[in-house]
Amino acid sequence: SAVISQKPSRDICQRGTSLTIQCQVDSQVTMMFWYRQQPGQSLTLIATANQGSEATYESGFVIDKFPISRPNLTFSTLTVSNMSPEDSSIYLCSVESALADTQYFGPGTRLTVL
Amino acid sequence: QKEVEQNSGPLSVPEGAIASLNCTYSDRGSQSFFWYRQYSGKSPELIMSIYSNGDKEDGRFTAQLNKASQYVSLLIRDSQPSDSATYLCAVNLSRGSTLGRLYFGRGTQLTVWP
């Protein structure tokens, strides 16, 4: 399986600020995904990020709030913009396996917005 | 609307017992099915995948798939306290060159008591 790292692992931010989360994979992958997991809830897909194209956002998520970059096949960033306490959550990136038969998750970024 | 339903639990079983976790899905076109384990404060970890009707065994874990009835289950034999976690069911419409997005259930919290 791919080794995935995320930075930062956690952060506490002030309302109205922005945070950029990085996701790094140890191998080239075509598809990367960004999820949000609010306390006690399951995973909600924010967007799918393919290298060389615009990210595809799920219903309820917009690019202005969650801009995503995918500059190459091993790296992606998710920015949470103009944060509010409702953005407090765990943000996870995942990648599709080389055989495209499953997905693996990074360790997550725990965000608290005050 | 593609829905994945799981009993939220909590499910509590004694050590050594069989834990049975169930999941139903709404889209008959679903092709790939996954069980993830998530320990508190950690990211989801893939434990089983299944694509064809029937049973698939891996150590103490058995995944069962019945596409006609649109359900997938996970049996954990000889349950151990270390199995205590939330188990997430995920389904996907594709199986091929690209897996694409997964649809997750809310998860079932399992507690194995000594």
Chai-1 contact restraints between the chains, C-beta under 6 A:
chainA,res_idxA,chainB,res_idxB,connection_type,confidence,min_distance_angstrom,max_distance_angstrom,comment,restraint_id
A,S42,B,F104,contact,1.0,0.0,6.0,A-B,restraint_1
A,S42,B,R106,contact,1.0,0.0,6.0,A-B,restraint_2
A,S42,B,G107,contact,1.0,0.0,6.0,A-B,restraint_3
A,L43,B,F104,contact,1.0,0.0,6.0,A-B,restraint_4
A,L45,B,R101,contact,1.0,0.0,6.0,A-B,restraint_5
A,L92,B,S43,contact,1.0,0.0,6.0,A-B,restraint_6
A,E96,B,L99,contact,1.0,0.0,6.0,A-B,restraint_7
A,A100,B,T98,contact,1.0,0.0,6.0,A-B,restraint_8
A,A100,B,L99,contact,1.0,0.0,6.0,A-B,restraint_9
A,T102,B,L46,contact,1.0,0.0,6.0,A-B,restraint_10
A,T102,B,S49,contact,1.0,0.0,6.0,A-B,restraint_11
A,Q103,B,L102,contact,1.0,0.0,6.0,A-B,restraint_12
A,F105,B,S43,contact,1.0,0.0,6.0,A-B,restraint_13
A,F105,B,P44,contact,1.0,0.0,6.0,A-B,restraint_14
A,P107,B,S43,contact,1.0,0.0,6.0,A-B,restraint_15
A,G108,B,S43,contact,1.0,0.0,6.0,A-B,restraint_16
